[in-house]
Amino acid sequence: MKSREIIRTEDGSDTLYVPELNECYHSIHGALQESAHIFIRNGLDTCGGTNLRILEAGFGTGLNACLTLLRAAETGKRIVYHSFEKYPLSGEELSRLNYTNPAKEKNAGLFLRLHEAPWNEEVEISPGFHLHKHLADFSEAEFPPLFDLVYYDAFAPDVQPHLWSEEILGRFCRALKPEGTFVTYCVKGTVKQTLRNLGLTVKRLPGPPGKREMLRATKIGIPQEKTPLPPPYDKNKA
Ligand SMILES: C[S@@+](CC[C@H](N)C(=O)[O-])C[C@H]1O[C@@H](n2cnc3c(N)ncnc32)[C@H](O)[C@@H]1O
């Protein structure tokens, strides 16, 4: 990523603009609003259970991670959060984002802790919130099938179509446990069809302000703990 500019979105929160792709990290109608609506209210809040594993494509500004940490603390959820990033923000970019300014933002310290956490190891950022940032290309990664929730926050398929291929989306879908949840801002027809081909049920939901819709998809399957036991062994039938 050659250069990035910081821009203010309509809800007052900042985001990054990438001239090379003519693409923003978040909706220009409101970065904070978009992240809270898609990933927290229609992702995290819909997952049962208190111990959750989350897998994110694109750590970026850390906004999704920070909102997840704050919501988990409110609801008593314990989270292990894995996130992949190939082009981390520089210290200078971070210091200019308005959610990292301690004078203006009460959670600025948390943001900085998320960013200061070392790459490629799991760190407890706050009680019950473990972060594992992977400095890696998520399109080349393989994931264990342990996740309850995927935040798919890659750049749009119009600018990075390879990140929305059946092969890459398939790896994220296979990372989900049965009944796991996949959320994304993208409602493109080809993406919906790919997720269906991969065996997920796909639901369009109202989008955040300024965007008509978003997607939530659920992996069909019997959770391991509900898998029926095999019938008792009958030696007469063996
Ligand atoms: C739409 S932005 C969203 C970022 C983040 N979720 C946030 O809230 O700021 C997409 C992110 O994916 C990262 N990215 C793009 N291609 C990638 C790849 N192949 N592997 C890992 N990260 C990638 C970008 O650097 C960027 O941070």
The ligand as a Gaussian input file, in Angstrom:
#p B3LYP/6-31G(d) Opt

LIG

0 1
 C      -11.516000      -2.440000       4.537000
 S       -9.998000      -2.342000       5.442000
 C      -10.679000      -2.771000       7.020000
 C       -9.719000      -2.785000       8.137000
 C      -10.189000      -2.946000       9.579000
 N      -11.105000      -4.011000       9.802000
 C      -10.592000      -1.651000      10.206000
 O      -11.632000      -1.625000      10.878000
 O       -9.878000      -0.687000      10.082000
 C       -9.179000      -3.782000       4.799000
 C       -7.892000      -4.171000       5.503000
 O       -7.377000      -5.371000       4.937000
 C       -5.951000      -5.262000       4.817000
 N       -5.547000      -6.169000       3.748000
 C       -5.730000      -6.024000       2.405000
 N       -5.285000      -7.109000       1.753000
 C       -4.812000      -7.966000       2.702000
 C       -4.250000      -9.280000       2.653000
 N       -4.094000      -9.922000       1.493000
 N       -3.872000      -9.865000       3.800000
 C       -4.026000      -9.213000       5.004000
 N       -4.578000      -7.974000       5.104000
 C       -4.968000      -7.366000       3.970000
 C       -5.749000      -3.785000       4.493000
 O       -4.448000      -3.387000       4.760000
 C       -6.784000      -3.154000       5.411000
 O       -6.251000      -2.947000       6.683000

